[in-house]
């Protein structure tokens, strides 16, 4: 029963028209997600707020594990690096199958709009390019608990999870920083292809280019965008 459910879910997600196809793009302004002004304020943030939360957290966790668990620097380095790599796959999966999920119910469509479709409608709204602190901390806490549970189950130690979580969050910070820069600044020469792919995702091919910080998974799963010209309203990234 469960296998059939997930098989159906993936079939729909892979074959149904993309939910962002009919979005009206506005290059100015921002979406109004909640009528309540306090809830609305919680949907916005600035980069420095997120950096001030997670960068000290990563530094503390790395130092805590190094001083308390006495892992070797090389071991911690490889755990950290593997977690950053894992983030790129997680980023691709969430963007493709969750953020672009073809919801059929009113609640489902509302959730898709809150989490991602508003960004396709207002791609240059800089206040919503980083996930706001409250939902970000809730999700990060759930991920950390999951990692700790797996680490304790497999290795009988939570130290591995703390290092892995630090690398995972660092991968997230790199991703969200690149995403912010793509929508806010012209591309540096060596990253132009990332700018191009993401702009094509927004303006012409929402069913392609789900990776933001990496092209690896789009390449492996054949979701790289076709080589077309930027759509109307796109910024010049050449």
C-alpha positions as CSV (number, residue, x, y, z in Angstrom):
1,X,0.0,0.0,0.0
2,X,2.7,2.5,1.0
3,X,4.9,1.5,-2.0
4,X,1.9,2.2,-4.3
5,X,1.3,5.5,-2.7
6,X,4.9,6.7,-3.1
7,X,5.1,5.3,-6.6
8,X,2.0,7.3,-7.6
9,X,3.3,10.4,-5.9
10,X,6.6,10.3,-7.9
11,X,4.8,9.5,-11.1
12,X,2.6,12.6,-10.7
13,X,5.5,14.8,-9.7
14,X,7.6,13.7,-12.7
15,X,4.9,13.8,-15.4
16,X,2.4,16.5,-14.5
17,X,2.8,20.0,-15.8
18,X,5.0,22.2,-13.5
19,X,3.0,24.2,-10.9
20,X,5.0,27.3,-11.7
21,X,4.1,27.4,-15.5
22,X,1.3,29.9,-15.1
23,X,2.8,32.2,-12.4
24,X,2.7,35.9,-13.3
25,X,6.2,37.2,-12.7
26,X,6.6,40.5,-11.0
27,X,10.1,41.9,-10.9
28,X,9.1,44.6,-8.4
29,X,7.3,44.4,-5.1
30,X,6.7,41.4,-2.8
31,X,4.0,38.9,-2.1
32,X,1.5,39.4,0.8
33,X,1.4,35.9,2.4
34,X,-0.5,36.6,5.6
35,X,-3.1,39.3,6.4
36,X,-1.8,39.4,10.0
37,X,1.1,41.9,10.1
38,X,3.0,39.9,12.8
39,X,2.8,36.7,10.9
40,X,3.7,38.5,7.7
41,X,6.8,39.9,9.4
42,X,7.9,36.4,10.3
43,X,8.1,35.5,6.6
44,X,10.9,38.0,5.9
45,X,14.5,38.2,7.0
46,X,17.9,39.6,6.0
47,X,21.1,37.6,5.3
48,X,23.0,38.9,8.4
49,X,20.2,37.5,10.7
50,X,20.7,33.9,9.4
51,X,24.5,34.2,9.4
52,X,24.5,35.4,13.0
53,X,22.5,32.3,14.0
54,X,24.3,29.6,12.1
55,X,27.9,30.6,11.7
56,X,28.5,30.8,15.5
57,X,26.5,27.5,15.9
58,X,28.8,25.7,13.4
59,X,31.9,27.1,15.0
60,X,30.7,26.1,18.5
61,X,29.7,22.5,17.4
62,X,33.0,21.9,15.7
63,X,35.0,23.1,18.7
64,X,32.7,21.2,21.1
65,X,33.3,17.9,19.2
66,X,37.0,18.4,18.8
67,X,37.5,19.2,22.4
68,X,35.0,16.8,23.9
69,X,35.1,13.8,21.6
70,X,38.7,14.0,20.6
71,X,38.1,13.1,17.0
72,X,41.0,13.6,14.6
73,X,41.0,16.7,12.4
74,X,41.1,14.5,9.3
75,X,38.0,12.5,10.4
76,X,36.1,15.6,11.2
77,X,37.1,17.1,7.9
78,X,35.8,14.2,5.8
79,X,32.5,14.0,7.8
80,X,32.1,17.8,7.3
81,X,32.8,17.5,3.6
82,X,30.5,14.6,3.1
83,X,27.7,16.5,4.8
84,X,28.2,19.5,2.5
85,X,28.0,17.1,-0.5
86,X,24.9,15.5,1.0
87,X,23.3,19.0,1.2
88,X,23.6,19.4,-2.6
89,X,21.5,16.3,-3.1
90,X,19.0,17.3,-0.4
91,X,18.7,20.8,-2.0
92,X,17.9,19.2,-5.4
93,X,15.3,16.8,-4.0
94,X,13.5,19.4,-2.0
95,X,13.4,21.9,-4.8
96,X,12.2,19.5,-7.4
97,X,9.7,17.3,-5.5
98,X,8.5,19.4,-2.6
99,X,8.7,23.1,-3.7
100,X,7.4,22.2,-7.2
101,X,4.9,19.6,-5.9
102,X,1.7,19.7,-8.1
103,X,-0.7,19.9,-5.2
104,X,-4.3,19.2,-5.9
105,X,-6.0,20.5,-2.8
106,X,-6.5,24.1,-1.6
107,X,-4.3,23.5,1.4
108,X,-1.6,21.9,-0.6
109,X,-1.5,24.7,-3.1
110,X,-1.4,27.2,-0.2
111,X,1.6,25.5,1.3
112,X,3.4,25.4,-2.1
113,X,2.7,29.1,-2.4
114,X,4.0,29.9,1.1
115,X,7.2,27.9,0.7
116,X,8.1,28.6,-2.9
117,X,5.6,29.9,-5.4
118,X,5.7,33.4,-4.0
119,X,9.4,33.4,-4.8
120,X,8.6,32.6,-8.5
121,X,6.0,35.3,-8.5
122,X,8.4,37.9,-7.0
123,X,11.9,36.6,-7.8
124,X,13.6,39.8,-6.8
125,X,12.1,40.1,-3.3
126,X,15.3,40.1,-1.3
127,X,13.6,39.8,2.0
128,X,12.4,36.3,1.2
129,X,15.6,34.8,-0.4
130,X,16.7,33.4,3.0
131,X,14.4,31.2,5.1
132,X,13.2,33.3,8.1
133,X,14.6,32.5,11.5
134,X,11.5,30.8,13.1
135,X,10.8,28.1,10.5
136,X,14.5,27.8,9.8
137,X,15.3,27.0,13.4
138,X,12.4,24.6,13.7
139,X,13.5,22.6,10.6
140,X,17.2,22.7,11.7
141,X,16.2,21.3,15.1
142,X,14.3,18.5,13.5
143,X,17.2,17.7,11.2
144,X,19.7,17.8,14.1
145,X,17.5,15.4,16.2
146,X,17.3,13.0,13.2
147,X,21.1,13.1,12.6
148,X,21.7,12.5,16.4
149,X,19.3,9.6,16.5
150,X,20.9,7.9,13.5
151,X,24.4,8.6,14.9
152,X,23.6,7.1,18.2
153,X,21.9,4.1,16.6
154,X,24.8,3.3,14.2
155,X,27.9,4.6,16.0
156,X,26.7,4.8,19.6
157,X,27.9,8.4,19.7
158,X,26.3,11.7,18.9
159,X,29.6,13.4,18.0
160,X,29.4,12.3,14.4
161,X,26.0,13.9,14.0
162,X,27.2,17.2,15.4
163,X,30.0,17.4,12.8
164,X,27.7,16.2,10.0
165,X,25.1,18.7,11.0
166,X,27.7,21.5,10.9
167,X,28.7,20.5,7.4
168,X,25.1,20.2,6.3
169,X,24.3,23.7,7.6
170,X,27.4,25.1,6.0
171,X,26.2,23.6,2.7
172,X,22.9,25.3,3.3
173,X,24.6,28.7,3.9
174,X,26.6,28.4,0.7
175,X,23.4,27.5,-1.2
176,X,21.3,30.3,0.2
177,X,24.2,32.8,-0.3
178,X,24.5,31.9,-3.9
179,X,20.8,32.0,-4.3
180,X,20.7,35.5,-2.8
181,X,23.5,36.7,-5.0
182,X,21.9,35.3,-8.2
183,X,18.8,37.5,-7.6
184,X,20.7,40.5,-6.3
185,X,23.9,40.9,-8.2
186,X,25.5,40.3,-11.6
187,X,27.4,37.1,-11.9
188,X,31.2,36.7,-11.4
189,X,32.7,35.2,-14.6
190,X,33.4,31.8,-13.0
191,X,29.9,31.3,-11.7
192,X,28.0,32.6,-14.7
193,X,26.5,29.2,-15.6
194,X,24.8,29.0,-12.2
195,X,23.3,32.5,-12.7
196,X,22.1,31.5,-16.2
197,X,20.5,28.2,-15.2
198,X,18.6,29.7,-12.3
199,X,17.3,32.6,-14.3
200,X,16.1,30.1,-17.0
201,X,14.4,28.2,-14.2
202,X,12.5,31.3,-13.2
203,X,11.7,32.9,-16.5
204,X,11.4,30.1,-19.0
205,X,11.8,26.5,-17.7
206,X,10.5,26.0,-14.2
207,X,10.7,22.3,-14.7
208,X,14.5,22.4,-15.1
209,X,17.5,23.6,-13.2
210,X,16.5,22.6,-9.6
211,X,20.1,22.7,-8.3
212,X,21.2,26.2,-7.3
213,X,24.6,25.7,-5.7
214,X,25.5,22.7,-7.9
215,X,24.8,21.4,-11.4
216,X,25.7,17.8,-10.5
217,X,22.3,16.4,-9.8
218,X,20.6,18.3,-12.7
219,X,23.2,16.7,-14.9
220,X,22.7,13.2,-13.5
221,X,18.9,13.4,-13.6
222,X,18.7,15.1,-17.0
223,X,17.1,18.3,-15.7
224,X,19.6,20.8,-17.1
225,X,17.8,23.7,-18.9
226,X,17.8,24.0,-22.6
227,X,20.0,26.8,-24.0
228,X,17.5,29.5,-24.6
229,X,17.7,33.3,-24.3
230,X,16.7,35.0,-21.0
231,X,13.0,35.7,-20.7
232,X,11.5,39.2,-20.6
233,X,12.3,40.9,-17.3
234,X,15.4,38.9,-16.7
235,X,18.5,40.7,-15.6
236,X,21.5,40.8,-17.8
237,X,23.9,38.1,-16.7
238,X,26.0,37.9,-19.8
